[in-house]
Amino acid sequence: MDESQRPLYEIKANLFKGLAHPLRIRVLELLSAAPEVSVADLLRETDLEPSHLSQHLSVLRRHGLVRSERRGSTVYYRLAFDEVADLLRVARILLTEVLGTSSGQLRAAGTLPSLPAR
C-alpha cells in the first residue's frame, strides 16, 4: 500500500518515528536556530561521528523534515518546513507542563502519611 492510501494516523506515527531519537531532535533544534547549518557545524555541535550524523540526516530527509543543498564541497541543511520548528516549540511547552505536573505529584506524594510497617 502506498503512502496516499494509508490512514493519516499511520502516516503521523511514521513522522514521529523519524523524530524518535534524541540526536535527531538535537539536529532539528540546531536547524531551527538558523536558516541553514553546514554538516561541519552539525558535526561540531553534536559531537557525532560523520557516519552517525549521516544516518540521522538520512532519516530526517526520508521523513521530509529537512532539506539539503550542496554548494561546492560543503553541504548545508535546513528545515523543510517552518512548522518543524513550531512542533519543537510546542513539544518543549508540553514537556514543561508534563514535568511540572510530575514534580507536583512527587511533592504531593512526599507529604502523604507513611504506610504502617507490616
VEXLUM-978904 format. One record per atom (N, C-alpha, C): chain; atom name; z, x, y; residue in one letter. Coordinates in steps of 0.1 Angstrom, whole numbers, plus 2048, in hexadecimal, padded with zeros to 3 digits. Layout:
ATOM, unit, site, zz, xx, yy, code
ATOM, A, CA, Z, X, Y, A
...
***
This chain:
ATOM, unit, site, zz, xx, yy, code
ATOM, A, N, 800, 808, 7F4, M
ATOM, A, CA, 800, 800, 800, M
ATOM, A, C, 800, 809, 80C, M
ATOM, A, N, 7F7, 806, 815, D
ATOM, A, CA, 7F6, 80E, 822, D
ATOM, A, C, 801, 80A, 82B, D
ATOM, A, N, 804, 812, 835, E
ATOM, A, CA, 80F, 810, 83F, E
ATOM, A, C, 80E, 802, 846, E
ATOM, A, N, 801, 7FD, 849, S
ATOM, A, CA, 800, 7F1, 850, S
ATOM, A, C, 804, 7E5, 848, S
ATOM, A, N, 805, 7E6, 83B, Q
ATOM, A, CA, 808, 7DB, 832, Q
ATOM, A, C, 817, 7DB, 82E, Q
ATOM, A, N, 81E, 7E5, 832, R
ATOM, A, CA, 82C, 7E6, 82F, R
ATOM, A, C, 835, 7DE, 839, R
ATOM, A, N, 840, 7D8, 834, P
ATOM, A, CA, 848, 7D1, 83E, P
ATOM, A, C, 84E, 7DA, 849, P
ATOM, A, N, 850, 7D5, 854, L
ATOM, A, CA, 854, 7DD, 860, L
ATOM, A, C, 861, 7E4, 85D, L
ATOM, A, N, 86A, 7DE, 856, Y
ATOM, A, CA, 877, 7E4, 853, Y
ATOM, A, C, 875, 7F1, 84A, Y
ATOM, A, N, 86C, 7F1, 841, E
ATOM, A, CA, 869, 7FD, 839, E
ATOM, A, C, 863, 808, 842, E
ATOM, A, N, 85A, 805, 84B, I
ATOM, A, CA, 854, 80E, 854, I
ATOM, A, C, 85F, 814, 85D, I
ATOM, A, N, 868, 80C, 862, K
ATOM, A, CA, 874, 811, 86A, K
ATOM, A, C, 87C, 81A, 862, K
ATOM, A, N, 87F, 816, 856, A
ATOM, A, CA, 888, 81F, 84D, A
ATOM, A, C, 881, 82D, 84C, A
ATOM, A, N, 874, 82D, 84A, N
ATOM, A, CA, 86D, 83A, 849, N
ATOM, A, C, 86E, 842, 856, N
ATOM, A, N, 86E, 83B, 861, L
ATOM, A, CA, 86F, 842, 86E, L
ATOM, A, C, 87D, 849, 86F, L
ATOM, A, N, 887, 841, 86A, F
ATOM, A, CA, 895, 846, 86B, F
ATOM, A, C, 897, 852, 860, F
ATOM, A, N, 88F, 851, 856, K
ATOM, A, CA, 890, 85D, 84C, K
ATOM, A, C, 88B, 869, 853, K
ATOM, A, N, 881, 868, 85C, G
ATOM, A, CA, 87C, 873, 863, G
ATOM, A, C, 886, 879, 86D, G
ATOM, A, N, 88F, 870, 871, L
ATOM, A, CA, 89A, 874, 87A, L
ATOM, A, C, 8A6, 879, 873, L
ATOM, A, N, 8A7, 877, 866, A
ATOM, A, CA, 8B3, 879, 85E, A
ATOM, A, C, 8B6, 887, 85B, A
ATOM, A, N, 8B6, 890, 865, H
ATOM, A, CA, 8BA, 89E, 862, H
ATOM, A, C, 8BF, 8A3, 870, H
ATOM, A, N, 8CB, 8A9, 870, P
ATOM, A, CA, 8D1, 8AE, 87C, P
ATOM, A, C, 8C8, 8B8, 884, P
ATOM, A, N, 8C0, 8C0, 87D, L
ATOM, A, CA, 8B8, 8CA, 884, L
ATOM, A, C, 8AC, 8C3, 88A, L
ATOM, A, N, 8A7, 8B8, 884, R
ATOM, A, CA, 89C, 8B1, 88A, R
ATOM, A, C, 8A1, 8A9, 897, R
ATOM, A, N, 8AD, 8A4, 896, I
ATOM, A, CA, 8B3, 89E, 8A2, I
ATOM, A, C, 8B4, 8A9, 8AD, I
ATOM, A, N, 8B9, 8B5, 8A9, R
ATOM, A, CA, 8BA, 8BF, 8B3, R
ATOM, A, C, 8AD, 8C3, 8BA, R
ATOM, A, N, 8A3, 8C4, 8B2, V
ATOM, A, CA, 895, 8C6, 8B7, V
ATOM, A, C, 891, 8BB, 8C1, V
ATOM, A, N, 893, 8AF, 8BD, L
ATOM, A, CA, 88F, 8A4, 8C5, L
ATOM, A, C, 897, 8A4, 8D2, L
ATOM, A, N, 8A4, 8A7, 8D2, E
ATOM, A, CA, 8AC, 8A8, 8DE, E
ATOM, A, C, 8A7, 8B3, 8E7, E
ATOM, A, N, 8A3, 8BF, 8E1, L
ATOM, A, CA, 89D, 8C9, 8E9, L
ATOM, A, C, 890, 8C5, 8F0, L
ATOM, A, N, 888, 8BE, 8E8, L
ATOM, A, CA, 87B, 8B9, 8EE, L
ATOM, A, C, 87D, 8AE, 8F8, L
ATOM, A, N, 888, 8A6, 8F7, S
ATOM, A, CA, 88A, 89C, 901, S
ATOM, A, C, 88F, 8A1, 90E, S
ATOM, A, N, 894, 8AE, 90E, A
ATOM, A, CA, 899, 8B4, 91A, A
ATOM, A, C, 88E, 8BB, 922, A
ATOM, A, N, 882, 8BC, 91D, A
ATOM, A, CA, 877, 8C3, 924, A
ATOM, A, C, 86A, 8BC, 921, A
ATOM, A, N, 860, 8BE, 92A, P
ATOM, A, CA, 853, 8B8, 927, P
ATOM, A, C, 84D, 8BD, 91A, P
ATOM, A, N, 84F, 8CA, 918, E
ATOM, A, CA, 84A, 8D0, 90B, E
ATOM, A, C, 852, 8DD, 909, E
ATOM, A, N, 852, 8E1, 8FC, V
ATOM, A, CA, 85A, 8ED, 8F8, V
ATOM, A, C, 852, 8F5, 8EE, V
ATOM, A, N, 851, 902, 8F0, S
ATOM, A, CA, 849, 90A, 8E7, S
ATOM, A, C, 851, 90C, 8DA, S
ATOM, A, N, 84A, 90F, 8D0, V
ATOM, A, CA, 850, 912, 8C3, V
ATOM, A, C, 85A, 91D, 8C4, V
ATOM, A, N, 856, 928, 8CC, A
ATOM, A, CA, 85F, 933, 8CE, A
ATOM, A, C, 86C, 92F, 8D4, A
ATOM, A, N, 86C, 926, 8DD, D
ATOM, A, CA, 878, 921, 8E4, D
ATOM, A, C, 880, 918, 8DA, D
ATOM, A, N, 879, 910, 8D2, L
ATOM, A, CA, 880, 908, 8C8, L
ATOM, A, C, 887, 911, 8BD, L
ATOM, A, N, 880, 91C, 8B9, L
ATOM, A, CA, 886, 925, 8B0, L
ATOM, A, C, 893, 92B, 8B6, L
ATOM, A, N, 892, 92F, 8C2, R
ATOM, A, CA, 89D, 935, 8C9, R
ATOM, A, C, 8A9, 92B, 8CB, R
ATOM, A, N, 8A6, 91F, 8CE, E
ATOM, A, CA, 8B0, 915, 8D1, E
ATOM, A, C, 8B7, 910, 8C4, E
ATOM, A, N, 8AF, 910, 8B9, T
ATOM, A, CA, 8B4, 90A, 8AC, T
ATOM, A, C, 8B9, 914, 8A3, T
ATOM, A, N, 8B5, 921, 8A5, D
ATOM, A, CA, 8B9, 92C, 89C, D
ATOM, A, C, 8B5, 92A, 88E, D
ATOM, A, N, 8A9, 923, 88C, L
ATOM, A, CA, 8A4, 921, 87F, L
ATOM, A, C, 89A, 92C, 87C, L
ATOM, A, N, 897, 92D, 86F, E
ATOM, A, CA, 88C, 936, 86A, E
ATOM, A, C, 87F, 92E, 86E, E
ATOM, A, N, 875, 936, 871, P
ATOM, A, CA, 868, 92F, 874, P
ATOM, A, C, 863, 925, 86A, P
ATOM, A, N, 865, 928, 85D, S
ATOM, A, CA, 860, 91F, 852, S
ATOM, A, C, 868, 912, 852, S
ATOM, A, N, 875, 913, 855, H
ATOM, A, CA, 87D, 907, 855, H
ATOM, A, C, 87A, 8FE, 861, H
ATOM, A, N, 878, 905, 86D, L
ATOM, A, CA, 874, 8FD, 879, L
ATOM, A, C, 867, 8F6, 876, L
ATOM, A, N, 85E, 8FE, 870, S
ATOM, A, CA, 850, 8F8, 86E, S
ATOM, A, C, 851, 8EC, 865, S
ATOM, A, N, 85A, 8EC, 85B, Q
ATOM, A, CA, 85C, 8E0, 852, Q
ATOM, A, C, 861, 8D4, 859, Q
ATOM, A, N, 86B, 8D7, 862, H
ATOM, A, CA, 871, 8CC, 86A, H
ATOM, A, C, 867, 8C6, 874, H
ATOM, A, N, 85F, 8CF, 87A, L
ATOM, A, CA, 855, 8CA, 883, L
ATOM, A, C, 84A, 8C2, 87C, L
ATOM, A, N, 847, 8C6, 870, S
ATOM, A, CA, 83D, 8BF, 868, S
ATOM, A, C, 842, 8B1, 865, S
ATOM, A, N, 84E, 8AF, 862, V
ATOM, A, CA, 854, 8A2, 85F, V
ATOM, A, C, 853, 89A, 86C, V
ATOM, A, N, 857, 89F, 877, L
ATOM, A, CA, 857, 898, 884, L
ATOM, A, C, 849, 894, 888, L
ATOM, A, N, 83F, 89D, 885, R
ATOM, A, CA, 831, 89A, 888, R
ATOM, A, C, 82C, 88E, 87E, R
ATOM, A, N, 830, 890, 872, R
ATOM, A, CA, 82B, 886, 868, R
ATOM, A, C, 830, 878, 86B, R
ATOM, A, N, 83C, 877, 871, H
ATOM, A, CA, 842, 86A, 875, H
ATOM, A, C, 83E, 866, 883, H
ATOM, A, N, 835, 86E, 88A, G
ATOM, A, CA, 830, 86A, 897, G
ATOM, A, C, 83A, 86C, 8A2, G
ATOM, A, N, 844, 874, 8A0, L
ATOM, A, CA, 84E, 876, 8AB, L
ATOM, A, C, 84B, 881, 8B5, L
ATOM, A, N, 843, 88B, 8B1, V
ATOM, A, CA, 840, 896, 8B9, V
ATOM, A, C, 831, 898, 8B9, V
ATOM, A, N, 82C, 89F, 8C3, R
ATOM, A, CA, 81E, 8A4, 8C4, R
ATOM, A, C, 81E, 8B3, 8C7, R
ATOM, A, N, 814, 8B9, 8C2, S
ATOM, A, CA, 813, 8C8, 8C5, S
ATOM, A, C, 806, 8CB, 8CC, S
ATOM, A, N, 806, 8D6, 8D3, E
ATOM, A, CA, 7FA, 8DB, 8D9, E
ATOM, A, C, 7FA, 8EA, 8D9, E
ATOM, A, N, 7EF, 8F0, 8D4, R
ATOM, A, CA, 7EE, 8FF, 8D4, R
ATOM, A, C, 7E6, 903, 8E1, R
ATOM, A, N, 7ED, 90D, 8E8, R
ATOM, A, CA, 7E6, 913, 8F3, R
ATOM, A, C, 7E7, 922, 8F1, R
ATOM, A, N, 7DC, 928, 8EE, G
ATOM, A, CA, 7DB, 936, 8EB, G
ATOM, A, C, 7E3, 938, 8DD, G
ATOM, A, N, 7EC, 941, 8DD, S
ATOM, A, CA, 7F3, 943, 8D1, S
ATOM, A, C, 801, 93C, 8D0, S
ATOM, A, N, 803, 933, 8DA, T
ATOM, A, CA, 810, 92C, 8DB, T
ATOM, A, C, 80E, 91D, 8D8, T
ATOM, A, N, 817, 918, 8D0, V
ATOM, A, CA, 817, 90A, 8CD, V
ATOM, A, C, 822, 903, 8D5, V
ATOM, A, N, 81F, 8F8, 8DB, Y
ATOM, A, CA, 829, 8F0, 8E3, Y
ATOM, A, C, 82B, 8E3, 8DD, Y
ATOM, A, N, 837, 8DE, 8DD, Y
ATOM, A, CA, 83A, 8D1, 8D8, Y
ATOM, A, C, 840, 8C8, 8E3, Y
ATOM, A, N, 83D, 8BB, 8E1, R
ATOM, A, CA, 843, 8B1, 8EB, R
ATOM, A, C, 845, 8A5, 8E3, R
ATOM, A, N, 84E, 89C, 8E8, L
ATOM, A, CA, 850, 88F, 8E2, L
ATOM, A, C, 843, 887, 8E3, L
ATOM, A, N, 840, 880, 8D8, A
ATOM, A, CA, 834, 878, 8D7, A
ATOM, A, C, 835, 86C, 8E1, A
ATOM, A, N, 842, 867, 8E2, F
ATOM, A, CA, 844, 85B, 8EB, F
ATOM, A, C, 851, 85D, 8F2, F
ATOM, A, N, 852, 858, 8FE, D
ATOM, A, CA, 85E, 859, 906, D
ATOM, A, C, 869, 851, 8FF, D
ATOM, A, N, 865, 847, 8F7, E
ATOM, A, CA, 86F, 83F, 8F1, E
ATOM, A, C, 878, 847, 8E7, E
ATOM, A, N, 872, 852, 8E2, V
ATOM, A, CA, 87A, 85A, 8D9, V
ATOM, A, C, 887, 85F, 8E0, V
ATOM, A, N, 885, 864, 8ED, A
ATOM, A, CA, 891, 868, 8F5, A
ATOM, A, C, 89A, 85C, 8F7, A
ATOM, A, N, 895, 850, 8F9, D
ATOM, A, CA, 89D, 844, 8FB, D
ATOM, A, C, 8A5, 841, 8EE, D
ATOM, A, N, 89E, 843, 8E3, L
ATOM, A, CA, 8A5, 841, 8D6, L
ATOM, A, C, 8B1, 84A, 8D4, L
ATOM, A, N, 8AF, 857, 8D8, L
ATOM, A, CA, 8BA, 861, 8D7, L
ATOM, A, C, 8C5, 85D, 8E0, L
ATOM, A, N, 8C1, 859, 8EC, R
ATOM, A, CA, 8CC, 855, 8F6, R
ATOM, A, C, 8D4, 849, 8F1, R
ATOM, A, N, 8CD, 83F, 8EC, V
ATOM, A, CA, 8D4, 833, 8E6, V
ATOM, A, C, 8DD, 837, 8DA, V
ATOM, A, N, 8D8, 840, 8D2, A
ATOM, A, CA, 8DF, 844, 8C6, A
ATOM, A, C, 8EC, 84B, 8CB, A
ATOM, A, N, 8EB, 853, 8D6, R
ATOM, A, CA, 8F7, 85A, 8DB, R
ATOM, A, C, 901, 850, 8E0, R
ATOM, A, N, 8FD, 846, 8E7, I
ATOM, A, CA, 906, 83B, 8EC, I
ATOM, A, C, 90C, 834, 8E0, I
ATOM, A, N, 904, 830, 8D6, L
ATOM, A, CA, 90A, 82A, 8CA, L
ATOM, A, C, 914, 832, 8C3, L
ATOM, A, N, 910, 83F, 8C2, L
ATOM, A, CA, 91A, 848, 8BB, L
ATOM, A, C, 927, 849, 8C3, L
ATOM, A, N, 926, 84A, 8D0, T
ATOM, A, CA, 932, 84B, 8D8, T
ATOM, A, C, 93B, 83E, 8D6, T
ATOM, A, N, 934, 832, 8D5, E
ATOM, A, CA, 93B, 826, 8D3, E
ATOM, A, C, 942, 826, 8C5, E
ATOM, A, N, 93A, 82A, 8BB, V
ATOM, A, CA, 93F, 82A, 8AD, V
ATOM, A, C, 94B, 834, 8AC, V
ATOM, A, N, 94A, 840, 8B2, L
ATOM, A, CA, 954, 849, 8B1, L
ATOM, A, C, 961, 845, 8B9, L
ATOM, A, N, 95E, 83E, 8C4, G
ATOM, A, CA, 969, 838, 8CC, G
ATOM, A, C, 971, 82E, 8C4, G
ATOM, A, N, 96A, 825, 8BD, T
ATOM, A, CA, 970, 81B, 8B4, T
ATOM, A, C, 977, 822, 8A9, T
ATOM, A, N, 971, 82B, 8A3, S
ATOM, A, CA, 978, 832, 897, S
ATOM, A, C, 985, 839, 89C, S
ATOM, A, N, 984, 840, 8A7, S
ATOM, A, CA, 990, 847, 8AC, S
ATOM, A, C, 99B, 83D, 8B0, S
ATOM, A, N, 996, 832, 8B6, G
ATOM, A, CA, 9A0, 827, 8B9, G
ATOM, A, C, 9A7, 822, 8AC, G
ATOM, A, N, 99F, 820, 8A2, Q
ATOM, A, CA, 9A4, 81B, 895, Q
ATOM, A, C, 9AE, 825, 88F, Q
ATOM, A, N, 9AA, 832, 890, L
ATOM, A, CA, 9B3, 83C, 88B, L
ATOM, A, C, 9C0, 83D, 893, L
ATOM, A, N, 9C0, 83B, 8A0, R
ATOM, A, CA, 9CC, 83B, 8A8, R
ATOM, A, C, 9D5, 82F, 8A4, R
ATOM, A, N, 9CE, 824, 8A3, A
ATOM, A, CA, 9D5, 817, 89F, A
ATOM, A, C, 9DC, 819, 891, A
ATOM, A, N, 9D4, 81F, 888, A
ATOM, A, CA, 9D9, 821, 87A, A
ATOM, A, C, 9E5, 82B, 87A, A
ATOM, A, N, 9E6, 834, 884, G
ATOM, A, CA, 9F1, 83D, 885, G
ATOM, A, C, 9FE, 836, 889, G
ATOM, A, N, 9FC, 82A, 88F, T
ATOM, A, CA, A08, 823, 894, T
ATOM, A, C, A0D, 819, 88A, T
ATOM, A, N, A06, 818, 87F, L
ATOM, A, CA, A0B, 80E, 875, L
ATOM, A, C, A17, 813, 86E, L
ATOM, A, N, A20, 809, 86A, P
ATOM, A, CA, A2C, 80E, 863, P
ATOM, A, C, A28, 815, 856, P
ATOM, A, N, A31, 81E, 851, S
ATOM, A, CA, A2F, 825, 845, S
ATOM, A, C, A31, 81B, 839, S
ATOM, A, N, A29, 81E, 82F, L
ATOM, A, CA, A2B, 816, 822, L
ATOM, A, C, A37, 81C, 81B, L
ATOM, A, N, A3E, 813, 815, P
ATOM, A, CA, A4A, 817, 80D, P
ATOM, A, C, A46, 820, 802, P
ATOM, A, N, A4E, 82A, 7FF, A
ATOM, A, CA, A4B, 833, 7F3, A
ATOM, A, C, A4D, 82B, 7E6, A
ATOM, A, N, A45, 82E, 7DC, R
ATOM, A, CA, A46, 828, 7CF, R
ATOM, A, C, A4F, 82F, 7C6, R
***
